[in-house]
Amino acid sequence: MRVLIAGAGIAGLSAARALEINGIDCEVVEKRERPPTEGAGIFLLGNAARALGDLGLLDEVRSVAYPIATQRILSSTGSVLNHVRTANVWRECGPCLALSRQSLTGILQRSLIPGTVSYGLEAVSTASRGKMRMVRFSDGQEKEYDLVVGAAGVNSPLRSAVFGSNAAREIDISCWRLVVPNNGEIDGWTAMLGNGRTLLGIPISEAETYIYADCRSSEFGDGSVNTMKRLFSGFAGPLGPMVAALDPATAVHRAILQEVPAKRWIADRHVLIGDAAHACSPSMAQGAGMAIEDAVVLAELVSKGGPIDGILERFHEARIGRVGWVQKKSRARDKLRSGSSRIRNAVLRLFGDGLYRRTYEPLTRPLLP
Ligand SMILES: Cc1cc2nc3c(=O)[nH]c(=O)nc-3n(C[C@H](O)[C@H](O)[C@H](O)COP(=O)(O)OP(=O)(O)OC[C@H]3O[C@@H](n4cnc5c(N)ncnc54)[C@H](O)[C@@H]3O)c2cc1C
């Protein structure tokens, strides 16, 4: 079987790994000239860790990750609204871990058969040709495949080409991401909620803490570190002083958040996975988890054999419920975060534990029946 994967982000690399360990060769093309060297941190909940275990990579990821035992939500003045022990929900599923994005993609890349990924090559278009899928590349070549896996991210050109007008849409939240020295004050996932503004700190090693900050896009202005410092100047400890101390020249990643509403993402011998199929706000920290799960499920179904159309139908059926749930709950969390502070703080104080459990427990269930 000839399989092409377009995109070498977390979804594409995971899909290649999952196919290769099931004995299925594949080619991956990545339009970037080389693997990314940028990217701040990433938080993986137990279901993402379980899927990395299915790829045979959990021990390696664990060896470079920081274990996250607690998730704590504070108000912008520093009072505790909710505090959960992650093991209460995730114990039977997998550990919760935080690490640098580069470490995660590095482990995925090194796990592949050498030469699997061709950098500096873009899949430009794809079309059905008889019983095969034809792909045209940026170097002018055309090749045929039994299956094309579109893992080209939120602005995937292949999505609109095959699936029409399901374009990504902005969700009125803009964010900064950066890594600062770990001053020892943050030893678990710690979020602070202000009026339409969120600050989050997660240790990714003994030496480094990942900081995420967001606000309404109308407040983002020039997106500079100085703007960030101004917007979060009223935040108390532990995170407020860390932002106040930032050098304006600190390297940050900026983004306007986008989502791709989950619809049907399979077509003739073509399937989308990861953000290309179902990007959403990072409120539930499930983007990477869903991408790795997509990869595991797709490879398992492909390895069982049978006509490609049937495999893709089963894949869609197996995934739509979980990714639809994540999108729905991410939107609900965004709404709660951006609503009245008084109501939100009361809801989190009174019902935070139950909300956490009800939101995440469905994701602890097996990926396939
Ligand atoms: C601010 C923010 C914070 C987040 N935090 C978390 C978190 O803590 N935990 C979590 O689980 N998730 C998080 N996510 C989500 C997570 O980062 C994404 O869901 C995940 O990285 C998606 O991976 P992907 O491979 O689908 O897409 P991408 O990472 O976008 O990869 C797509 C790749 O395809 C390449 N490409 C594009 N077009 C083509 C083409 N035509 N041909 C070849 N290559 C192509 C691109 O260059 C890129 O390398 C966050 C997202 C954001 C925006």
The ligand as an ORCA input file, in Angstrom:
! r2SCAN-3c Opt
* xyz 0 1
  C      -1.528     28.496     21.706
  C      -1.703     27.024     21.600
  C      -1.405     26.214     22.695
  C      -1.608     24.844     22.620
  N      -1.351     24.063     23.691
  C      -1.579     22.746     23.639
  C      -1.314     21.914     24.753
  O      -0.846     22.365     25.807
  N      -1.604     20.602     24.641
  C      -2.105     20.053     23.487
  O      -2.351     18.843     23.434
  N      -2.342     20.821     22.405
  C      -2.091     22.143     22.461
  N      -2.314     22.904     21.373
  C      -2.783     22.278     20.119
  C      -1.644     21.549     19.406
  O      -0.504     22.367     19.346
  C      -2.084     21.205     17.996
  O      -3.349     20.611     18.032
  C      -1.112     20.226     17.355
  O       0.197     20.740     17.364
  C      -1.556     20.011     15.908
  O      -0.608     19.357     15.200
  P      -0.793     19.122     13.629
  O       0.323     18.209     13.258
  O      -2.183     18.739     13.324
  O      -0.594     20.546     12.960
  P       0.710     21.454     12.797
  O       1.535     21.409     14.026
  O       0.242     22.777     12.330
  O       1.559     20.758     11.659
  C       1.228     20.867     10.297
  C       2.507     20.750      9.479
  O       2.157     20.634      8.102
  C       3.045     21.429      7.338
  N       2.352     21.725      6.066
  C       1.339     22.607      5.860
  N       0.893     22.543      4.576
  C       1.636     21.575      3.978
  C       1.639     21.019      2.663
  N       0.767     21.428      1.727
  N       2.544     20.039      2.363
  C       3.432     19.628      3.317
  N       3.482     20.130      4.571
  C       2.576     21.058      4.906
  C       3.318     22.629      8.226
  O       4.510     23.288      7.862
  C       3.385     21.986      9.607
  O       4.706     21.580      9.935
  C      -2.119     24.279     21.405
  C      -2.369     25.078     20.306
  C      -2.183     26.449     20.396
  C      -2.481     27.313     19.197
*
